[in-house]
Amino acid sequence: MEKEATVSQQTKLSIIGSAGLAFCGVLVETSMNVTFPTLMRQFHESLNNVQWVTTAYLLVVAATMTITAFIQRRLKYKTILGTAGVLFMLGIIFSGTAHSLMTLLIGRIIQGVSTGLVMPLMFAIIMHQVPLQKQGQYVGMAGMVVAFAPSLGPTYGGFITQMYSWPLIFWLTLPLGIICCLLAWFTIQQVQQPRKLAFPIGEFLLILLGLISLTLAVNQAGGGHLLIPGVYGSFIFSLACFALFAYTALHSQAPLINIKIFANSRFSRAVLIYFFVQFVQIGLTFLLPTFAQLPLHKGVMLSGMMLLGGSLLSAIIAPFTGRLLDQHSVKLPFTIGSGFILLGVGLLLIFTSQLTTGTIVCFYAIYMLGFSFIFNNALTFGLQQLSPNEIADGNAVFNTLQQYSGSLGTAIAAAILAMTNFRTPGLSAIQQTTLGSRFVLILFAVLCLVTILLIVSLPSQKSSSSKA
């Protein structure tokens, strides 16, 4: 039994390498959040346009992740990893040399495909090659590596932007990305032979159009006009695309994603919990630095550093929270985490008008403490409810929603701030941002309450798996 619980050195190194490449993608993503005011001035663009630097990246990552179940069945792991590495370097070149917002967006889109390929691959290695009794710990450790990116991102991006120039954010990640890609490429093991499958292009286009239309609807709502065809038309079109995708996938012999896994209620609840806590977390990484730079008049570097403590705390304790899942019921880490996420957002909401850099640091740290007990454990618990041949589909769902929740979190927060500015022309810029931030935090508090209700509905017994 002891032998079954061991993990080979090759597996460990392939996890580290793939996690490192994913780390580079997320590091740049969260680094760019604090550069928005700088990009607005340099490119002479509005906040609603500049936020596409993050929104477009996350949207492409999400769209790419929808096809990872197919890709992992169709291609060798080394092929997937090599493609991700090449796209990572190409994205660096476009972004690091960008002299316009459009060129920067092209670079971010290319890098989004890279991250969308490598992150699900990392979790696939863990769920297929790590014993059940250690999966929570290894997902926690891999999550810790990736979570260091949002920990360091705002500080790293703020420091580089203030002391040097924002393109250096990209160039400095290039050597690390290459090293991690090579490490994973030389150690990764193929767990299943690729199969010749026809790519369901129709299903992919439907889900892609649905994701894009929903994001466009949210962004256009930021103009302050909700009842215009551009908003409600895009929203209705996105729902129609998702509905048609679901119908097509249910009646397909080889669907892009086997959505029948949603019939598993434990898996579905874990997915929703995962989605909501990530939505709020990425939304906060956009909202709080923006609040610090506008109402509080803080520099870009300090605005980024405010989030460092909470994110580092979350990353460091992630392996510990994973072991809690391995050794106890999922309700234990979830219950602990739910109290902290609600407290953190609640304090930010209550004291919005009196926020300082110190209180933002403390309240964000409280939220991130709760986040660490929930986020990675939701993925582990959810995938453990599936059979081995369903893991690729579940992995694709989790990773797609992780990225799209971040895209929506940023887009909706930006839209609420923009809408507030549009609706309150008589207020000063500081008053408008403060009021808009309060509306965003109300939304986040509601999502935290919904997350708690989902957690309460989960079973109390120790996590089990259909694979066991």
N, C-alpha and C positions, 0 to 999 in steps of 0.2 A: 504493500500500500504506500509505503514511503517512497518507493521508486516511482510510482505513478504520479507523485506530487512534485517531482523534480522538473525543472525547466532547463533545456539545453542552452549552452553558451551562445550558439548560433541564433537561437530564438531571441535571447536577451539582446544581442547586438543588433538584430534586424529591427526589433522594437525601438531601441534607442535611436538608430539611424532614421527610421521613418518618422518617429516622433520629433527628431531634430529638424527634419525638413518641414514638417507641419508647423513647428515652432517658428521658423523663419517667416512663413506665410502669415501667421496670426500676429507676429511681432510687428510686421510692417502695417498690417491692417489697423491695429490699435495705436500705432505710432502716428498714423495719418490723421486720427481723430482730433488731435490737439493742434494740427496745422491748418485747420479750416479758416480761421481769421486771416492767417498769412496768405493762403491760397486765394481767398476772396480779394485781397488787396492786389496780389501779383497778377492774377488773371482777370480782374475786374468782373467778378461773377458774384451772384447772390449766394447766401447760405444754402438755399434750397437746391441750387445747381451744384455747389461744391460738395455737398454731402453725398453726391453720387460716387465720389471717390471711394467711399466705404460701401454705400448701398449697392452699386454696380458690382463691386468685388464679391460681396456676400451673395448677391443674386446669382452670379455665375458659379460660385462655389456650390450653392444649393442645387442649381440646374445640373452641374456635373455629377453631383452625388446621387442624383436620381438614376443615373445609368451605371453606377458602380457595381450593383448586383450583377448586371449583365456582363460588365467588363471583367469582373473577377471570375466569372464562369467561362468567358470566351478567351481571355488572354492570360499569358504567364505573368506571375507576379513581377518578375524582372522587367518585362516589357512595360508594365504599368508604371513601375518605379522609375525606369529610365525616361519615359515620356514626361513624367512629372518633373524630373530634374531638368530636362532640356527646356521645358516651358517656364520653369522657375527662373532660369538664367535669361531667357528671352524677355520675360516680363520685367526683370531688373533693368535690362538695357533700354527698353521703351520708357519706363517710368523714370529712371535716373537721368535721362536726357530730354525729358519733356519740357517744351517751351509753351505749351498750351494745355488747357484743361482736357481737350479731346485726346491728345497724345498720352497724357497721364492716365486717362480712363482706359485707353487701349492696353497700356501696360498692366493696369490693375486687372483687367479682364483676363489677360493671358495668365497672370499669376493666380487668378481665381480658379482656373482650370487645373493648375498644378496642385493647389491645396485640396481641391475637390477630389482629386485622384488619390492623394497620399494618405489623407486622414482616415478614410474608411479602411484602407489597406492596413494601417496600423492596428485598428481594432479587430480586423479579420484575423490577423496573425495571433492576437491574444486569445480570441474566442475559440480558435481552432487548435492552437498549439500549447495553450496553458491549461493545466488541470482546473476543473471546476472549483475546487476548494481554494484556489489561488487567484481566480479571475478578478475578484474585487480588488485585491491588492495590486495586481499588475495594471488593471485599468486605471486605478488611482495613481500609480507611479507614472504611467504614460500620460495621464491627464495632468499630472504635476509638471512634466516637461513642457507640455503645450500651454498649461496655465501660467507658466512663467512669462509667456509672451505678453498677455494683457497686464501682467504685473509690471514688466519692464517697459512695455510699449509707450504709454503716455510720457513717462519720464525720459526714456531714450529719445522719443520723437521731439519732446519739448526742448531737451538739451541741444540736440543736433540743430534744430530749427533756429533757436535763439543764438547759439554760439557760432554756427557755421551756416549751412544752407540745407533746406529740406531734401534735395536729391541725394545727399549723403546717407540718408536713412536707408535707401535701397542698396547703395554700393557696399556698405559695411556688412550687410547680411550675406553678400555673395559668397565669400570664402567658407563660412559656416555651412551654408546650404549645400555647397559642392561636397564638402567633407562628409556631411551626414548622408547625402545621397549615395556616395561611393561606399560608405560603411554598410548601409542597408543592402545595396546592390550585391555586394560580395558575400553577404551572410543570409539573405532571405531564402527560404525553402518553399518549394511548391507543394502545397498540401493536397491539391486535387488537379487532375489533368484537365486542360482546357477542352471545351466542347465547341463544335461548330454550330453556332446559333445565328439565325437571321435577326438583325437589329430591328426592333419594332419602332421604326422612325415615326409612325403616326402617333403612337403613345407618347414618345419623347416630345414631339412638337406640341401636343396638347398640354402637357404639364409645363413645358417651357413658356408657352403663351399665357397659361394661367398664372404662373409666377410673375411674369413681366407685367401683365395687365393689373394684377392686384397691387404691385409696387407703384405703377404709374397712377393708379387711382388714389393711393395714399399721398403721393407727392403732389398731384394736382390739387388735392384737398388743401394743401398748404397755402394755396393762393387765397383761401378764405371763401371760396364758392363751392359749396357741397352739392347744390342742386343744379349742376350743369352736366351735359352729356359726357364730357371728358372724365368726370368723376364717377357718376353712377353707371354710365355706360361701360367703363373699364371694369368696374366692380362686377357687374352682371356678366360681362363677357368672361371674366376670370372664373366665376362660379360655374358657368356653362362648360368651360374647358375642363375644369376639375371633374365635373359630373360625367362628361363624356369619356374622360380618361378612365374613371372608375368603372364605367360600364364596359369599355373596351378591354381593360385589364381582367375583369371578371370573366369575360368570354374568350380569353386568349389561351392558347395552349402553352405559350412561353411568354408571359407578360414581362414588361420592363421591371415592374415591381409587383410581387404577389401580395395584393392588398387584402387577401383573405386572412392574413396574419392579424388584422385589426379585429377579427372576431374573438381573439384572445383578449379578454377584458383587462387582465393584469398588464399585458403588453401595452394596450391602448392607453391605460391610465399612466403608465410609466412614461410613455411618449409625451403626453400632455404636460406632465410635471416637468420633464426635461425642457420642453418648448418654453413654458412660461418663465422658469427661472433664468434661462438664457436670454429671453426677450428683455427682461428687466435689467439683467447684468450689462448687456451690450448697450442698452438704452442709457444706462447710468454713465457708462464710459464716454458717451457723447454729450449728455446733458450737463454733467458736473464740470468738466473742463470749460465748456461754453459759458456756463454760469459764472465760473471764476474769472474768466477773461472779460466778460461784458459787465455785469453788475458789480463785481468785486474789483475790477481793473487790475487783475493779477497778470504777470507775464506768462508766456506760453510754457516755459520750463516749470515754473511753480505749479501751474494748472495741471500739468501732467504728473508731477511728483505727488500730488495729493492722493492719487489712487494707488501709489506704489505699496504702501503698508498693507492695505486690505487685500490686494491681489497677491502679494507675497505670502501673507498669512494663509490665504485659501490654498495656494499651491503647495505650501510646505506640509499642511496637515492632510492633504488629499490621500496619500497612502494609508494614513491612520484611519480615516473614515471608510476607506475601502476594506480594511481588515474588520471593521465593525460589521459590515455587510456579510463578509465571509463567515464570521463567528456567531452572528445574532440575526434576528429578524430584521427585515428591511425597515420596519417601523421605527426601530431605535434611531438610526442616523437621520431618517426622514423627519421624525418628530422633533429631534434636537434642531435640525436645520430650519424647519418651518418657523419655529419661534424666533430665530435670529433674523431671517429674511423679512418677516413682518415688522419686527422691531426696527431694523435698519431703515427701511423705507418709511415707516411711520414717523420716525424721528426727523428724517429729511423733510417730510411733508409738514409736520407740526411747526418746525423751526425754519421754514423756507425764507421768510423775511429777515431772519436773524442769522442766517448761515455765515460762517467764516471759514477760512481755510482749515482751521483746527477742527471745527465741528464736522465739516465735510469729510475730513480724514477719518474721524471716529465713527461716524454713522455709516460711511461706506465700508469700513472694516467690519462692522457688525453684520451688514448684509453679506459680505463675502465669506464671513465665517459660516453663516448658514448655507450659503451657496455650495461650499465645499462638502457639506454633509449630504447634499441632495444630488448635485449635478452628475458626477461620474457614476454614482450608485444607481441613479435612475436608468442609465444606459446598461450597466451590468445586469441589474435586476430584470429589465425588460427583455434583453437578449436571452437570458437564462430561461425565460418562459417559452422559447421557441425550440423546435427540433433543429438538428444540425443543417438540414437542407434549407431551412428558413432563415438561417442566421444572416446570410448575405443580403436578403431582402430587408430584414429588421435593421441591419447595420446601415443600409442605404437610407431607410426612413429616418433613423435617429440623426445621422449626419446631415442629411438634407434639411431637416427641420431645425437642427442646431444652427446652421448657417443662415437659413431663411428667417428664423426668429430674430437673429442679430440684424439682418437686413431690414426687417419690418420694425424692429425696436428703434433703430436709427432713423428710419424714414418717418415713422409715426411721431417720434419725439420732435423731429425737425418740422414736420407739418403742423403740429400743435403750436410750436413756438411761432411759426410764420403766420398761422391763422390768428393767433392772439395779437400779433403786431398789426395785422390787417383790420381786426375788429376794434382795436383800441387806439385810433390815431391820436387821440388827445393826451395819451400818457407818454412819459419820457421813455427812452430806450431801456433804461434800467428797470422802470416799473413794468414795462411790457415783458421783458425777459423773466422777471421775478414771477409775474402772474402766469405766464406761459409755463414756467417750470413747475408751478404749483399744480396746474392742470395735468401735466405729464406725470407727476408723482401720485396724483389721485388715481390715474389709470394703473400705475405700477402697484399701488396698494391693493386695488381690486384684484389684480392678477395674483398677488401673493395670497389673498384670502381664498381664491379659487384653488390655488395650489394646495393649501392646507386642507380644504374639503376633499380633494382627490387623495391626499395622503391618509386622511381619516378612513377613507373607504377601502384601503388596502388591507389584506389579511395580516394577522399578527404572527403567524408561524414563520419559521426560518425559511429563507429563499430556497426554492427547489428548481429543478430544471427537468425538462422532458428528456434531456440527454443523459441524465444521471441513471 
